């Protein structure tokens, strides 16, 4: 990738993990030799031997530790027991618990096994009892008492017709139980320590028992007597009889007599001839030196073997070490073929190894180094240090690396590229204390620099012939030594051109040195706590440092000044590396977090919760697309750069969205509502789904069409629509569509079926309150509409009642040239509910009374000027109101509330204005009449004027 196409990383995803799968306890292998069953706390892990990965995990629901388990000979049934005193029967291939029952024991189950027919299960408990169960008929068949202490070994006789059960407890005796009589028929006494295993010959006449008393005993089961006692001079944890078929000549087997293999504290397999008690073969493990006897001839605990199992189907033999490592060897040669690490303990450092970064080398809380093949998880265990290995570094070629340990030594290792075998080629010693950091040269495989807790720095030159050297390791000597710091040296880094090296110490300083003579060039000061890691930039003259103060700093090599400070970790920053060709940083902290930084912007691009404990190891491969981390939680994780993958996925997703959006638009245009709704749901577009539903309801048969459409949807689509309804229902504009969908579901789905919908409870909780609010709003609207309808009906009745009177008034107005009103609104609608005849009679009576009042006023004020018309208008108004009501008394009662409600003086002002308008109209009408008018006509006009005013007021 060229510089102009360099792309910043944005994210890392887990590519693979190497996790602990065995922490001690029972181990069993399937009959076909493909799977290893082992306990790990509350789980039984099932390891696929072909891939080295855990394929299944059977975990207890009660989170109780599993005390024992067993697999049936037909590989169909797995039974587990826990501290909760429960037995569980599993279909392990489907990870399904088929049955649970009480163990009846009063203490946890310590051992269990099946009979050859896979129908009888026996359990030995810590309560000194043995139970036999029929797993087919599901009941307890026997309760055997008589053992002393914990029953830790139980085995059925291979000949099921004998119905015999063998057991051993803490009294070091072997008991034979007859299941027909439920009695102990014999007790075999030979061992003086705990019996660890029992092994039968195929004919069932010979038994070999092993114990921690360093002897194996051969028993004749016909006579129930020991035929041979074999001193093996080691604590034996397991014994296995060799099968009769097969060529075992390479193991020293020359006769047809029974031979057995022992596994114990010496850490190697040994083959013994039962008849002569002679060891005929001892396994040679090329990956580590031959065991050295100490004290009483015992090997240290980390080398001892705890289990030994035959794999007849694959002609292999499996052993388990005290460090929880699984070793698979060829049965006919006992040559080691495959290794798996069940538990890594605390990972202190990890580096990529191999020219193509196909392996990783891991330093754990152990003197041994582990080299993992990333493809198969096969592990090589390297023995070379006597105490815990603390740090690692790899040369640029990838085939050679160096290690340092608490034993004050460094080691250089070479990997055979063709076979992948790693061996130690050089060793050096000279430090006075534990060596905590080491770094290899970058240009050539020429030297190694180490930093120790004795505060000194040493440069070790490597001979050129080191790569091709065979035999014993080369002895290295330090070329130059310098006291570098006042406290422990935690980190050493060598520049890309091999001319400079930097050291970081617990004294809170970093120093720059010349690699040639270790002359001091400068000091970097600024951190508030000890420095954990240093790293040179591959592109610029910059040094990165990480500290226990939670910061990462970049330093310039010219003036030793701090260029940038990155703050974001809440705990110590243990490792830092450059990625993206020096433009980004990747850091790991003691809080288990992995952070990606962009140097130019000082921005933390990504934070990944990588581990549950301190991340001590962090390294990137040569292609800069993989990162490996190792933590104190015993997990090793490979992280893959997924920036380009996520970018490509995002682009593809956007293109797919555009295509689907166009298809959706076409479907809506063609009114294919069902397909449009399904596509809108898949695109998660609630608004588009709402538009589709509105389009369906706009049709004449919209309700039926919506019902058919909703019922055609899949279950998940219906759940999505129901979830959308909760959102639509919050808006009054869209509540009708939401209620229509809910109505369809309630009509066609039973409550039990609706409760099976995902998220239905949350949807109902959102629908109920808004539905009640919409119901109340519609109820108020319905009441208001009924009131309007009632008023409208009253208006129609009043208009019909006053039809006759309006015709007379129209005739009078037409004689005066005025417009004719269409109808009159009765201000007192309650009076217009009688029949038309009653209304006409009351109106005529009110009119006569009004005329009488007008005539009396005309007689009393015939000669008054125009200003007296105001009084006439007032009287006329009173007549109008009286005429509207039907009687003067009723009119006054109706007028008073109106005037009082409006305020006395304010109610008279509009009336005066109306009277003035009436006067103007009268004058205009008078002027418009012909000049030749008789006195009688004038009097008639004057007498009609008040009435005209009254009628206009009514209009």
Secondary structure, 3 states (H helix, E strand, C coil): CCHHHCCCCCCEEEEEEECCCCCCCCEEECCCCCEEEEEECCEEEEEECCCCEEEEEEECCCCCCEEEEEECCCCCCEEEEECCCEEEEEECCCCEEEEEEECCCCCCEEEEEECCCCCEEEEEECCCEEEEEECCCCEEEEEEECCCCCEEEEEECCCHHHCEEEEEECCCEEEEEECCCCEEEEEEECCCCCEEEEEECCCCCEEEEEECCCEEEEEECCCCEEEEEEECCCCEEEEEECCCCCCCHHHCCCCCCCEEEEEECCCCEEEEECCCCEEEEECCCCCCCCCCCECCCECCHHHCEEEEEEECCCCEEEEEECCCEEEEEECCCCCEEEEEECCCCCEEEEEEECCCCCEEEEEECCCCEEEEECCCCCEEEECCCCCCEEEEEECCCCCEEEEEECCCEEEEEEECCCCCCEEEEEEEECCCCCEEEEEECCCCCCEEEEEECCCEEEEEECCHHHCCCCCCCEEECEEEEEECCCCCEEEEEECCCCCEEEEEECCCEEEEEECCCCCEEEEEECCCCCEEEEEECCCCCEEEEEECCCEEEEEECCCCCEEEEEECCCCCEEEEEEECCCCEEEEEECCCEEEEEECCCCEEEEEEECCCCCEEEEEECCCCCEEEEEECCCCEEEEEECHHHHHHHHHHHHHHHHHHHHHHHHHHHCCCHHHHHHHHHHCCCHHHHHHHHHHHHCCCCHHHHHHHHHHHCCHHHHHHHHHHHHHHCCCCCCHHHHHHHHHHHHHHCCHHHHHCCCCHHHHHHHHHHHHHHHHHHHHHHHHHHHHHHHHHHHHHHHHHHCHHHHHHHHHHHHHHCCCCCCCCCCCCHHHHCCCHHHHHHHHHHHHHHHHHHHHHHHHHCCCCCHHHHHHHHHHHHHHHHHHHHCCHHHHHHHHHHHHHHHCHHHHHHHHHHHHHHHHHHHHHHHHHCCCCCCHHHHHHHHHHHHHHHHHHHHC
